Amino acid sequence: MAHPKHRHSKQRTRTRRTHHKAATPQIATCSKTGEKHMYHRTYFDADGNMLYRGKVVVKAPEIEA
């Protein structure tokens, strides 16, 4: 294993790590509702229901008039 001869400063380490970043986020389209959303994230449909992978996770509250 390699062992550094001298300690790297925090600034030098963080400067190197700034270049390790994700590309533009991938956008998925729901097969049931057609909503566009980011992968591995919940999203809301037009009725206010929270969905994840095409399934309702949290149902929208009923509004009584």
CHARMM-style PDB file with segment names, atoms N, HN, CA, C and O in Angstrom:
ATOM      1  N   MET     1       0.838  -1.189   0.000  1.00  0.00      PROA
ATOM      2  CA  MET     1       0.000   0.000   0.000  1.00  0.00      PROA
ATOM      3  C   MET     1       0.875   1.240   0.000  1.00  0.00      PROA
ATOM      4  O   MET     1       1.967   1.253   0.567  1.00  0.00      PROA
ATOM      5  N   ALA     2       0.382   2.261  -0.634  1.00  0.00      PROA
ATOM      6  HN  ALA     2      -0.506   2.250  -1.094  1.00  0.00      PROA
ATOM      7  CA  ALA     2       1.126   3.508  -0.697  1.00  0.00      PROA
ATOM      8  C   ALA     2       0.882   4.332   0.561  1.00  0.00      PROA
ATOM      9  O   ALA     2      -0.247   4.430   1.041  1.00  0.00      PROA
ATOM     10  N   HSD     3       1.946   4.922   1.087  1.00  0.00      PROA
ATOM     11  HN  HSD     3       2.864   4.843   0.696  1.00  0.00      PROA
ATOM     12  CA  HSD     3       1.841   5.785   2.251  1.00  0.00      PROA
ATOM     13  C   HSD     3       2.402   7.147   1.884  1.00  0.00      PROA
ATOM     14  O   HSD     3       3.520   7.239   1.376  1.00  0.00      PROA
ATOM     15  N   PRO     4       1.638   8.212   2.136  1.00  0.00      PROA
ATOM     16  CA  PRO     4       2.140   9.535   1.788  1.00  0.00      PROA
ATOM     17  C   PRO     4       3.323   9.934   2.665  1.00  0.00      PROA
ATOM     18  O   PRO     4       3.331   9.695   3.873  1.00  0.00      PROA
ATOM     19  N   LYS     5       4.301  10.536   2.042  1.00  0.00      PROA
ATOM     20  HN  LYS     5       4.294  10.730   1.062  1.00  0.00      PROA
ATOM     21  CA  LYS     5       5.477  10.963   2.789  1.00  0.00      PROA
ATOM     22  C   LYS     5       5.179  12.224   3.588  1.00  0.00      PROA
ATOM     23  O   LYS     5       5.717  12.423   4.677  1.00  0.00      PROA
ATOM     24  N   HSD     6       4.310  13.081   3.032  1.00  0.00      PROA
ATOM     25  HN  HSD     6       3.873  12.920   2.147  1.00  0.00      PROA
ATOM     26  CA  HSD     6       3.939  14.321   3.704  1.00  0.00      PROA
ATOM     27  C   HSD     6       2.418  14.429   3.745  1.00  0.00      PROA
ATOM     28  O   HSD     6       1.722  13.906   2.875  1.00  0.00      PROA
ATOM     29  N   ARG     7       1.923  15.105   4.750  1.00  0.00      PROA
ATOM     30  HN  ARG     7       2.489  15.530   5.456  1.00  0.00      PROA
ATOM     31  CA  ARG     7       0.485  15.279   4.909  1.00  0.00      PROA
ATOM     32  C   ARG     7      -0.055  16.261   3.875  1.00  0.00      PROA
ATOM     33  O   ARG     7       0.556  17.294   3.603  1.00  0.00      PROA
ATOM     34  N   HSD     8      -1.213  15.922   3.303  1.00  0.00      PROA
ATOM     35  HN  HSD     8      -1.709  15.083   3.525  1.00  0.00      PROA
ATOM     36  CA  HSD     8      -1.884  16.838   2.385  1.00  0.00      PROA
ATOM     37  C   HSD     8      -2.790  17.744   3.200  1.00  0.00      PROA
ATOM     38  O   HSD     8      -3.444  17.286   4.137  1.00  0.00      PROA
ATOM     39  N   SER     9      -2.836  19.020   2.855  1.00  0.00      PROA
ATOM     40  HN  SER     9      -2.304  19.392   2.094  1.00  0.00      PROA
ATOM     41  CA  SER     9      -3.688  19.949   3.586  1.00  0.00      PROA
ATOM     42  C   SER     9      -5.154  19.708   3.223  1.00  0.00      PROA
ATOM     43  O   SER     9      -5.455  19.072   2.213  1.00  0.00      PROA
ATOM     44  N   LYS    10      -6.062  20.222   4.055  1.00  0.00      PROA
ATOM     45  HN  LYS    10      -5.817  20.739   4.875  1.00  0.00      PROA
ATOM     46  CA  LYS    10      -7.489  20.089   3.796  1.00  0.00      PROA
ATOM     47  C   LYS    10      -7.861  20.776   2.486  1.00  0.00      PROA
ATOM     48  O   LYS    10      -8.681  20.274   1.717  1.00  0.00      PROA
ATOM     49  N   GLN    11      -7.253  21.919   2.246  1.00  0.00      PROA
ATOM     50  HN  GLN    11      -6.587  22.327   2.870  1.00  0.00      PROA
ATOM     51  CA  GLN    11      -7.565  22.666   1.027  1.00  0.00      PROA
ATOM     52  C   GLN    11      -7.144  21.879  -0.215  1.00  0.00      PROA
ATOM     53  O   GLN    11      -7.870  21.846  -1.208  1.00  0.00      PROA
ATOM     54  N   ARG    12      -5.997  21.260  -0.157  1.00  0.00      PROA
ATOM     55  HN  ARG    12      -5.407  21.287   0.650  1.00  0.00      PROA
ATOM     56  CA  ARG    12      -5.511  20.493  -1.311  1.00  0.00      PROA
ATOM     57  C   ARG    12      -6.407  19.281  -1.578  1.00  0.00      PROA
ATOM     58  O   ARG    12      -6.703  18.959  -2.729  1.00  0.00      PROA
ATOM     59  N   THR    13      -6.831  18.622  -0.512  1.00  0.00      PROA
ATOM     60  HN  THR    13      -6.591  18.884   0.423  1.00  0.00      PROA
ATOM     61  CA  THR    13      -7.716  17.466  -0.645  1.00  0.00      PROA
ATOM     62  C   THR    13      -9.061  17.888  -1.210  1.00  0.00      PROA
ATOM     63  O   THR    13      -9.574  17.250  -2.129  1.00  0.00      PROA
ATOM     64  N   ARG    14      -9.630  18.940  -0.678  1.00  0.00      PROA
ATOM     65  HN  ARG    14      -9.213  19.458   0.069  1.00  0.00      PROA
ATOM     66  CA  ARG    14     -10.956  19.400  -1.118  1.00  0.00      PROA
ATOM     67  C   ARG    14     -10.916  19.945  -2.536  1.00  0.00      PROA
ATOM     68  O   ARG    14     -11.884  19.805  -3.284  1.00  0.00      PROA
ATOM     69  N   THR    15      -9.812  20.561  -2.907  1.00  0.00      PROA
ATOM     70  HN  THR    15      -9.026  20.674  -2.300  1.00  0.00      PROA
ATOM     71  CA  THR    15      -9.668  21.059  -4.278  1.00  0.00      PROA
ATOM     72  C   THR    15      -9.678  19.902  -5.259  1.00  0.00      PROA
ATOM     73  O   THR    15     -10.267  20.003  -6.336  1.00  0.00      PROA
ATOM     74  N   ARG    16      -9.036  18.814  -4.899  1.00  0.00      PROA
ATOM     75  HN  ARG    16      -8.558  18.733  -4.024  1.00  0.00      PROA
ATOM     76  CA  ARG    16      -9.025  17.639  -5.767  1.00  0.00      PROA
ATOM     77  C   ARG    16     -10.421  17.033  -5.871  1.00  0.00      PROA
ATOM     78  O   ARG    16     -10.841  16.613  -6.950  1.00  0.00      PROA
ATOM     79  N   ARG    17     -11.132  16.990  -4.759  1.00  0.00      PROA
ATOM     80  HN  ARG    17     -10.790  17.331  -3.883  1.00  0.00      PROA
ATOM     81  CA  ARG    17     -12.441  16.356  -4.736  1.00  0.00      PROA
ATOM     82  C   ARG    17     -13.531  17.150  -5.449  1.00  0.00      PROA
ATOM     83  O   ARG    17     -14.570  16.585  -5.789  1.00  0.00      PROA
ATOM     84  N   THR    18     -13.322  18.441  -5.685  1.00  0.00      PROA
ATOM     85  HN  THR    18     -12.478  18.900  -5.409  1.00  0.00      PROA
ATOM     86  CA  THR    18     -14.357  19.240  -6.334  1.00  0.00      PROA
ATOM     87  C   THR    18     -14.619  18.764  -7.756  1.00  0.00      PROA
ATOM     88  O   THR    18     -15.686  19.039  -8.306  1.00  0.00      PROA
ATOM     89  N   HSD    19     -13.689  18.072  -8.350  1.00  0.00      PROA
ATOM     90  HN  HSD    19     -12.822  17.849  -7.903  1.00  0.00      PROA
ATOM     91  CA  HSD    19     -13.858  17.618  -9.729  1.00  0.00      PROA
ATOM     92  C   HSD    19     -14.617  16.303  -9.802  1.00  0.00      PROA
ATOM     93  O   HSD    19     -14.977  15.867 -10.896  1.00  0.00      PROA
ATOM     94  N   HSD    20     -14.871  15.652  -8.655  1.00  0.00      PROA
ATOM     95  HN  HSD    20     -14.578  16.006  -7.766  1.00  0.00      PROA
ATOM     96  CA  HSD    20     -15.629  14.405  -8.619  1.00  0.00      PROA
ATOM     97  C   HSD    20     -17.087  14.752  -8.405  1.00  0.00      PROA
ATOM     98  O   HSD    20     -17.571  14.716  -7.274  1.00  0.00      PROA
ATOM     99  N   LYS    21     -17.788  15.082  -9.459  1.00  0.00      PROA
ATOM    100  HN  LYS    21     -17.395  15.110 -10.378  1.00  0.00      PROA
ATOM    101  CA  LYS    21     -19.191  15.429  -9.320  1.00  0.00      PROA
ATOM    102  C   LYS    21     -20.012  14.738 -10.394  1.00  0.00      PROA
ATOM    103  O   LYS    21     -19.498  14.332 -11.436  1.00  0.00      PROA
ATOM    104  N   ALA    22     -21.271  14.618 -10.118  1.00  0.00      PROA
ATOM    105  HN  ALA    22     -21.689  14.948  -9.272  1.00  0.00      PROA
ATOM    106  CA  ALA    22     -22.163  13.921 -11.044  1.00  0.00      PROA
ATOM    107  C   ALA    22     -22.442  14.787 -12.269  1.00  0.00      PROA
ATOM    108  O   ALA    22     -22.357  16.014 -12.223  1.00  0.00      PROA
ATOM    109  N   ALA    23     -22.770  14.125 -13.338  1.00  0.00      PROA
ATOM    110  HN  ALA    23     -22.839  13.128 -13.375  1.00  0.00      PROA
ATOM    111  CA  ALA    23     -23.149  14.838 -14.560  1.00  0.00      PROA
ATOM    112  C   ALA    23     -24.571  15.366 -14.388  1.00  0.00      PROA
ATOM    113  O   ALA    23     -25.103  15.368 -13.278  1.00  0.00      PROA
ATOM    114  N   THR    24     -25.171  15.802 -15.455  1.00  0.00      PROA
ATOM    115  HN  THR    24     -24.738  15.801 -16.357  1.00  0.00      PROA
ATOM    116  CA  THR    24     -26.535  16.317 -15.372  1.00  0.00      PROA
ATOM    117  C   THR    24     -27.462  15.209 -14.871  1.00  0.00      PROA
ATOM    118  O   THR    24     -27.285  14.050 -15.246  1.00  0.00      PROA
ATOM    119  N   PRO    25     -28.435  15.536 -14.041  1.00  0.00      PROA
ATOM    120  CA  PRO    25     -29.302  14.500 -13.473  1.00  0.00      PROA
ATOM    121  C   PRO    25     -30.142  13.826 -14.547  1.00  0.00      PROA
ATOM    122  O   PRO    25     -30.588  14.458 -15.504  1.00  0.00      PROA
ATOM    123  N   GLN    26     -30.350  12.515 -14.362  1.00  0.00      PROA
ATOM    124  HN  GLN    26     -29.988  12.001 -13.584  1.00  0.00      PROA
ATOM    125  CA  GLN    26     -31.147  11.770 -15.314  1.00  0.00      PROA
ATOM    126  C   GLN    26     -32.624  11.968 -14.992  1.00  0.00      PROA
ATOM    127  O   GLN    26     -33.027  11.979 -13.829  1.00  0.00      PROA
ATOM    128  N   ILE    27     -33.414  12.123 -16.039  1.00  0.00      PROA
ATOM    129  HN  ILE    27     -33.086  12.114 -16.983  1.00  0.00      PROA
ATOM    130  CA  ILE    27     -34.842  12.341 -15.886  1.00  0.00      PROA
ATOM    131  C   ILE    27     -35.581  11.103 -16.374  1.00  0.00      PROA
ATOM    132  O   ILE    27     -35.325  10.601 -17.469  1.00  0.00      PROA
ATOM    133  N   ALA    28     -36.503  10.621 -15.543  1.00  0.00      PROA
ATOM    134  HN  ALA    28     -36.711  11.029 -14.654  1.00  0.00      PROA
ATOM    135  CA  ALA    28     -37.324   9.471 -15.898  1.00  0.00      PROA
ATOM    136  C   ALA    28     -38.750   9.940 -16.136  1.00  0.00      PROA
ATOM    137  O   ALA    28     -39.151  11.000 -15.656  1.00  0.00      PROA
ATOM    138  N   THR    29     -39.512   9.149 -16.878  1.00  0.00      PROA
ATOM    139  HN  THR    29     -39.187   8.288 -17.268  1.00  0.00      PROA
ATOM    140  CA  THR    29     -40.918   9.432 -17.111  1.00  0.00      PROA
ATOM    141  C   THR    29     -41.737   8.290 -16.533  1.00  0.00      PROA
ATOM    142  O   THR    29     -41.481   7.122 -16.827  1.00  0.00      PROA
ATOM    143  N   CYS    30     -42.720   8.629 -15.712  1.00  0.00      PROA
ATOM    144  HN  CYS    30     -42.928   9.577 -15.473  1.00  0.00      PROA
ATOM    145  CA  CYS    30     -43.572   7.623 -15.083  1.00  0.00      PROA
ATOM    146  C   CYS    30     -44.423   6.953 -16.147  1.00  0.00      PROA
ATOM    147  O   CYS    30     -45.011   7.624 -16.995  1.00  0.00      PROA
ATOM    148  N   SER    31     -44.490   5.623 -16.103  1.00  0.00      PROA
ATOM    149  HN  SER    31     -44.013   5.077 -15.414  1.00  0.00      PROA
ATOM    150  CA  SER    31     -45.261   4.895 -17.105  1.00  0.00      PROA
ATOM    151  C   SER    31     -46.763   5.019 -16.871  1.00  0.00      PROA
ATOM    152  O   SER    31     -47.542   4.871 -17.812  1.00  0.00      PROA
ATOM    153  N   LYS    32     -47.185   5.287 -15.638  1.00  0.00      PROA
ATOM    154  HN  LYS    32     -46.552   5.407 -14.873  1.00  0.00      PROA
ATOM    155  CA  LYS    32     -48.614   5.387 -15.329  1.00  0.00      PROA
ATOM    156  C   LYS    32     -49.157   6.797 -15.520  1.00  0.00      PROA
ATOM    157  O   LYS    32     -50.201   6.981 -16.146  1.00  0.00      PROA
ATOM    158  N   THR    33     -48.451   7.800 -14.982  1.00  0.00      PROA
ATOM    159  HN  THR    33     -47.602   7.651 -14.474  1.00  0.00      PROA
ATOM    160  CA  THR    33     -48.971   9.170 -15.015  1.00  0.00      PROA
ATOM    161  C   THR    33     -48.334  10.030 -16.089  1.00  0.00      PROA
ATOM    162  O   THR    33     -48.921  11.036 -16.490  1.00  0.00      PROA
ATOM    163  N   GLY    34     -47.157   9.669 -16.566  1.00  0.00      PROA
ATOM    164  HN  GLY    34     -46.680   8.852 -16.241  1.00  0.00      PROA
ATOM    165  CA  GLY    34     -46.465  10.477 -17.566  1.00  0.00      PROA
ATOM    166  C   GLY    34     -45.694  11.634 -16.978  1.00  0.00      PROA
ATOM    167  O   GLY    34     -45.168  12.464 -17.718  1.00  0.00      PROA
ATOM    168  N   GLU    35     -45.615  11.707 -15.642  1.00  0.00      PROA
ATOM    169  HN  GLU    35     -46.043  11.033 -15.040  1.00  0.00      PROA
ATOM    170  CA  GLU    35     -44.880  12.778 -14.974  1.00  0.00      PROA
ATOM    171  C   GLU    35     -43.385  12.567 -15.161  1.00  0.00      PROA
ATOM    172  O   GLU    35     -42.908  11.432 -15.144  1.00  0.00      PROA
ATOM    173  N   LYS    36     -42.645  13.655 -15.339  1.00  0.00      PROA
ATOM    174  HN  LYS    36     -43.032  14.576 -15.353  1.00  0.00      PROA
ATOM    175  CA  LYS    36     -41.190  13.576 -15.414  1.00  0.00      PROA
ATOM    176  C   LYS    36     -40.638  13.818 -14.022  1.00  0.00      PROA
ATOM    177  O   LYS    36     -41.098  14.710 -13.309  1.00  0.00      PROA
ATOM    178  N   HSD    37     -39.637  13.010 -13.632  1.00  0.00      PROA
ATOM    179  HN  HSD    37     -39.264  12.285 -14.211  1.00  0.00      PROA
ATOM    180  CA  HSD    37     -39.056  13.127 -12.300  1.00  0.00      PROA
ATOM    181  C   HSD    37     -37.631  12.604 -12.343  1.00  0.00      PROA
ATOM    182  O   HSD    37     -37.218  11.965 -13.311  1.00  0.00      PROA
ATOM    183  N   MET    38     -36.875  12.887 -11.267  1.00  0.00      PROA
ATOM    184  HN  MET    38     -37.210  13.406 -10.480  1.00  0.00      PROA
ATOM    185  CA  MET    38     -35.513  12.383 -11.156  1.00  0.00      PROA
ATOM    186  C   MET    38     -35.561  10.947 -10.647  1.00  0.00      PROA
ATOM    187  O   MET    38     -36.474  10.577  -9.908  1.00  0.00      PROA
ATOM    188  N   TYR    39     -34.585  10.146 -11.038  1.00  0.00      PROA
ATOM    189  HN  TYR    39     -33.844  10.447 -11.638  1.00  0.00      PROA
ATOM    190  CA  TYR    39     -34.500   8.769 -10.574  1.00  0.00      PROA
ATOM    191  C   TYR    39     -34.311   8.731  -9.061  1.00  0.00      PROA
ATOM    192  O   TYR    39     -33.659   9.610  -8.497  1.00  0.00      PROA
ATOM    193  N   HSD    40     -34.869   7.734  -8.408  1.00  0.00      PROA
ATOM    194  HN  HSD    40     -35.399   7.020  -8.867  1.00  0.00      PROA
ATOM    195  CA  HSD    40     -34.744   7.489  -6.968  1.00  0.00      PROA
ATOM    196  C   HSD    40     -35.292   8.639  -6.129  1.00  0.00      PROA
ATOM    197  O   HSD    40     -34.805   8.887  -5.027  1.00  0.00      PROA
ATOM    198  N   ARG    41     -36.293   9.335  -6.637  1.00  0.00      PROA
ATOM    199  HN  ARG    41     -36.689   9.133  -7.533  1.00  0.00      PROA
ATOM    200  CA  ARG    41     -36.928  10.431  -5.910  1.00  0.00      PROA
ATOM    201  C   ARG    41     -38.443  10.263  -5.998  1.00  0.00      PROA
ATOM    202  O   ARG    41     -38.961   9.723  -6.975  1.00  0.00      PROA
ATOM    203  N   THR    42     -39.145  10.730  -4.972  1.00  0.00      PROA
ATOM    204  HN  THR    42     -38.724  11.169  -4.178  1.00  0.00      PROA
ATOM    205  CA  THR    42     -40.603  10.735  -5.040  1.00  0.00      PROA
ATOM    206  C   THR    42     -41.043  11.933  -5.861  1.00  0.00      PROA
ATOM    207  O   THR    42     -40.293  12.892  -6.044  1.00  0.00      PROA
ATOM    208  N   TYR    43     -42.282  11.859  -6.354  1.00  0.00      PROA
ATOM    209  HN  TYR    43     -42.890  11.080  -6.205  1.00  0.00      PROA
ATOM    210  CA  TYR    43     -42.809  12.950  -7.155  1.00  0.00      PROA
ATOM    211  C   TYR    43     -44.315  13.009  -6.952  1.00  0.00      PROA
ATOM    212  O   TYR    43     -44.923  12.046  -6.482  1.00  0.00      PROA
ATOM    213  N   PHE    44     -44.914  14.136  -7.305  1.00  0.00      PROA
ATOM    214  HN  PHE    44     -44.421  14.918  -7.687  1.00  0.00      PROA
ATOM    215  CA  PHE    44     -46.342  14.361  -7.104  1.00  0.00      PROA
ATOM    216  C   PHE    44     -47.060  14.336  -8.444  1.00  0.00      PROA
ATOM    217  O   PHE    44     -46.534  14.803  -9.454  1.00  0.00      PROA
ATOM    218  N   ASP    45     -48.274  13.783  -8.439  1.00  0.00      PROA
ATOM    219  HN  ASP    45     -48.702  13.404  -7.619  1.00  0.00      PROA
ATOM    220  CA  ASP    45     -49.080  13.812  -9.651  1.00  0.00      PROA
ATOM    221  C   ASP    45     -50.002  15.026  -9.606  1.00  0.00      PROA
ATOM    222  O   ASP    45     -49.898  15.848  -8.695  1.00  0.00      PROA
ATOM    223  N   ALA    46     -50.901  15.146 -10.578  1.00  0.00      PROA
ATOM    224  HN  ALA    46     -50.986  14.478 -11.318  1.00  0.00      PROA
ATOM    225  CA  ALA    46     -51.782  16.310 -10.676  1.00  0.00      PROA
ATOM    226  C   ALA    46     -52.769  16.379  -9.517  1.00  0.00      PROA
ATOM    227  O   ALA    46     -53.218  17.468  -9.159  1.00  0.00      PROA
ATOM    228  N   ASP    47     -53.115  15.234  -8.922  1.00  0.00      PROA
ATOM    229  HN  ASP    47     -52.750  14.350  -9.212  1.00  0.00      PROA
ATOM    230  CA  ASP    47     -54.069  15.216  -7.812  1.00  0.00      PROA
ATOM    231  C   ASP    47     -53.419  15.527  -6.472  1.00  0.00      PROA
ATOM    232  O   ASP    47     -54.126  15.733  -5.486  1.00  0.00      PROA
ATOM    233  N   GLY    48     -52.099  15.568  -6.409  1.00  0.00      PROA
ATOM    234  HN  GLY    48     -51.524  15.401  -7.211  1.00  0.00      PROA
ATOM    235  CA  GLY    48     -51.396  15.854  -5.160  1.00  0.00      PROA
ATOM    236  C   GLY    48     -50.915  14.619  -4.435  1.00  0.00      PROA
ATOM    237  O   GLY    48     -50.411  14.722  -3.317  1.00  0.00      PROA
ATOM    238  N   ASN    49     -51.057  13.439  -5.047  1.00  0.00      PROA
ATOM    239  HN  ASN    49     -51.467  13.355  -5.956  1.00  0.00      PROA
ATOM    240  CA  ASN    49     -50.575  12.207  -4.444  1.00  0.00      PROA
ATOM    241  C   ASN    49     -49.067  12.093  -4.623  1.00  0.00      PROA
ATOM    242  O   ASN    49     -48.533  12.460  -5.670  1.00  0.00      PROA
ATOM    243  N   MET    50     -48.379  11.582  -3.601  1.00  0.00      PROA
ATOM    244  HN  MET    50     -48.813  11.283  -2.751  1.00  0.00      PROA
ATOM    245  CA  MET    50     -46.940  11.372  -3.697  1.00  0.00      PROA
ATOM    246  C   MET    50     -46.707   9.958  -4.217  1.00  0.00      PROA
ATOM    247  O   MET    50     -47.200   8.989  -3.639  1.00  0.00      PROA
ATOM    248  N   LEU    51     -45.951   9.845  -5.312  1.00  0.00      PROA
ATOM    249  HN  LEU    51     -45.551  10.632  -5.780  1.00  0.00      PROA
ATOM    250  CA  LEU    51     -45.676   8.558  -5.926  1.00  0.00      PROA
ATOM    251  C   LEU    51     -44.197   8.241  -5.896  1.00  0.00      PROA
ATOM    252  O   LEU    51     -43.351   9.134  -5.874  1.00  0.00      PROA
ATOM    253  N   TYR    52     -43.900   6.940  -5.894  1.00  0.00      PROA
ATOM    254  HN  TYR    52     -44.588   6.214  -5.912  1.00  0.00      PROA
ATOM    255  CA  TYR    52     -42.529   6.465  -6.028  1.00  0.00      PROA
ATOM    256  C   TYR    52     -42.580   5.196  -6.852  1.00  0.00      PROA
ATOM    257  O   TYR    52     -43.252   4.236  -6.476  1.00  0.00      PROA
ATOM    258  N   ARG    53     -41.883   5.183  -7.962  1.00  0.00      PROA
ATOM    259  HN  ARG    53     -41.337   5.963  -8.267  1.00  0.00      PROA
ATOM    260  CA  ARG    53     -41.831   4.053  -8.881  1.00  0.00      PROA
ATOM    261  C   ARG    53     -43.223   3.622  -9.337  1.00  0.00      PROA
ATOM    262  O   ARG    53     -43.502   2.430  -9.467  1.00  0.00      PROA
ATOM    263  N   GLY    54     -44.098   4.609  -9.579  1.00  0.00      PROA
ATOM    264  HN  GLY    54     -43.872   5.578  -9.473  1.00  0.00      PROA
ATOM    265  CA  GLY    54     -45.426   4.334 -10.108  1.00  0.00      PROA
ATOM    266  C   GLY    54     -46.452   3.926  -9.079  1.00  0.00      PROA
ATOM    267  O   GLY    54     -47.592   3.636  -9.443  1.00  0.00      PROA
ATOM    268  N   LYS    55     -46.093   3.891  -7.797  1.00  0.00      PROA
ATOM    269  HN  LYS    55     -45.167   4.127  -7.501  1.00  0.00      PROA
ATOM    270  CA  LYS    55     -47.024   3.488  -6.747  1.00  0.00      PROA
ATOM    271  C   LYS    55     -47.269   4.654  -5.800  1.00  0.00      PROA
ATOM    272  O   LYS    55     -46.361   5.433  -5.513  1.00  0.00      PROA
ATOM    273  N   VAL    56     -48.501   4.767  -5.319  1.00  0.00      PROA
ATOM    274  HN  VAL    56     -49.239   4.133  -5.553  1.00  0.00      PROA
ATOM    275  CA  VAL    56     -48.861   5.844  -4.401  1.00  0.00      PROA
ATOM    276  C   VAL    56     -48.262   5.547  -3.035  1.00  0.00      PROA
ATOM    277  O   VAL    56     -48.540   4.505  -2.439  1.00  0.00      PROA
ATOM    278  N   VAL    57     -47.439   6.468  -2.541  1.00  0.00      PROA
ATOM    279  HN  VAL    57     -47.213   7.314  -3.024  1.00  0.00      PROA
ATOM    280  CA  VAL    57     -46.813   6.329  -1.229  1.00  0.00      PROA
ATOM    281  C   VAL    57     -47.639   7.073  -0.189  1.00  0.00      PROA
ATOM    282  O   VAL    57     -47.958   6.525   0.866  1.00  0.00      PROA
ATOM    283  N   VAL    58     -47.986   8.329  -0.489  1.00  0.00      PROA
ATOM    284  HN  VAL    58     -47.727   8.774  -1.346  1.00  0.00      PROA
ATOM    285  CA  VAL    58     -48.803   9.137   0.403  1.00  0.00      PROA
ATOM    286  C   VAL    58     -49.966   9.689  -0.409  1.00  0.00      PROA
ATOM    287  O   VAL    58     -49.774  10.381  -1.410  1.00  0.00      PROA
ATOM    288  N   LYS    59     -51.161   9.372   0.036  1.00  0.00      PROA
ATOM    289  HN  LYS    59     -51.316   8.810   0.848  1.00  0.00      PROA
ATOM    290  CA  LYS    59     -52.343   9.832  -0.676  1.00  0.00      PROA
ATOM    291  C   LYS    59     -52.646  11.267  -0.281  1.00  0.00      PROA
ATOM    292  O   LYS    59     -52.442  11.658   0.868  1.00  0.00      PROA
ATOM    293  N   ALA    60     -53.135  12.054  -1.236  1.00  0.00      PROA
ATOM    294  HN  ALA    60     -53.301  11.737  -2.169  1.00  0.00      PROA
ATOM    295  CA  ALA    60     -53.466  13.453  -0.978  1.00  0.00      PROA
ATOM    296  C   ALA    60     -54.664  13.541  -0.046  1.00  0.00      PROA
ATOM    297  O   ALA    60     -55.582  12.727  -0.142  1.00  0.00      PROA
ATOM    298  N   PRO    61     -54.667  14.519   0.854  1.00  0.00      PROA
ATOM    299  CA  PRO    61     -55.817  14.637   1.762  1.00  0.00      PROA
ATOM    300  C   PRO    61     -57.066  15.066   0.993  1.00  0.00      PROA
ATOM    301  O   PRO    61     -56.999  15.847   0.044  1.00  0.00      PROA
ATOM    302  N   GLU    62     -58.199  14.534   1.431  1.00  0.00      PROA
ATOM    303  HN  GLU    62     -58.253  13.899   2.203  1.00  0.00      PROA
ATOM    304  CA  GLU    62     -59.485  14.885   0.815  1.00  0.00      PROA
ATOM    305  C   GLU    62     -59.889  16.271   1.281  1.00  0.00      PROA
ATOM    306  O   GLU    62     -59.866  16.561   2.478  1.00  0.00      PROA
ATOM    307  N   ILE    63     -60.260  17.127   0.342  1.00  0.00      PROA
ATOM    308  HN  ILE    63     -60.279  16.892  -0.630  1.00  0.00      PROA
ATOM    309  CA  ILE    63     -60.694  18.477   0.670  1.00  0.00      PROA
ATOM    310  C   ILE    63     -62.216  18.499   0.639  1.00  0.00      PROA
ATOM    311  O   ILE    63     -62.832  18.235  -0.393  1.00  0.00      PROA
ATOM    312  N   GLU    64     -62.809  18.816   1.779  1.00  0.00      PROA
ATOM    313  HN  GLU    64     -62.308  19.031   2.618  1.00  0.00      PROA
ATOM    314  CA  GLU    64     -64.261  18.864   1.856  1.00  0.00      PROA
ATOM    315  C   GLU    64     -64.731  20.288   1.583  1.00  0.00      PROA
ATOM    316  O   GLU    64     -64.179  21.252   2.114  1.00  0.00      PROA
ATOM    317  N   ALA    65     -65.755  20.402   0.750  1.00  0.00      PROA
ATOM    318  HN  ALA    65     -66.203  19.618   0.318  1.00  0.00      PROA
ATOM    319  CA  ALA    65     -66.248  21.723   0.394  1.00  0.00      PROA
ATOM    320  C   ALA    65     -67.536  22.049   1.128  1.00  0.00      PROA
ATOM    321  OT1 ALA    65     -68.094  23.131   0.946  1.00  0.00      PROA
TER     322      ALA     65
END
